[in-house]
Structure formats: structure tokens, C-alpha cells
Amino acid sequence: MKTGKLTRLQAVGWKAGNAEDFLQLSDEETRLVALRLSLISVVKSHASNAISRNA
């Protein structure tokens, strides 16, 4: 988000945060989400490479 927009929103009472704050995740849950996202990325990359080799 642009700094100016963030400043205007905060001036009228809005709070800015991240997904962990919004979902009230613990540190362990945050690490689990990061691990799952990393795994998804690796699997997609591997699948993409396998398709490229077969084409």
C-alpha cells in the first residue's frame, strides 16, 4: 500500500497489519503456513520442469 494512503487510513482510525495479526496466528502456526507455501512452490516448480522435459 502506498504510504500516503496508509497515512490517511490510519488518521481516520484504520489499523494496518499483516495476515498473522488479522488471523491471530501463533508463531508456530505462522511457521507452518510459511512451510506449506514453500512446499507448494517447490511442487509447482518440479511439476513445471517435468512437463518441460516431456514436451
N, C-alpha and C positions, 0 to 999 in steps of 0.2 A: 504494500500500500504506500502511496506517496506520502511523504512527511506532512505536507500541508493538509491533506485530507485527514490524516490521523490526528493532527493537532486540533482541527475543527471538531472532529467527533469527540475527542476527549474533553474539549471545552464545554460540550453540552451534556456530558455525563456518561458517554460510552467508554467501555474499557476494552483495551486491546490485549490479546493474549494468543496462546497457541492451542493446538488441539489437546495437548496434555492437560492444560489448565481447564479448558472447557469440559472435557470428559472426566476430570478429576482422577487421572490415572496415577498409580503409584510408580515409583522408579522401575520396579520390576516389570510392570505392565508396559511401560514406555519402551524398555529394552526388548520385550517380546514383540511389540509392534514393529520396531526397527529391524529385528531379526527376520520377521516374516516378510517385510518389504524387501529386504536384501535377498532372501531366498527366492522370492518371486522374480526379481531382476535376473538372478543367475539362471533360473529355469527358462525364462523367456530368451535370454541370450543363447543358451545352449540349444534350445529348440530352433531358433533362427539360424544358428550356424549349421545345424543338422540339415535343415531344409535347403540351405545354400549349397551344401556339399552334394546333395542328391539331385539338384537341378542341373 
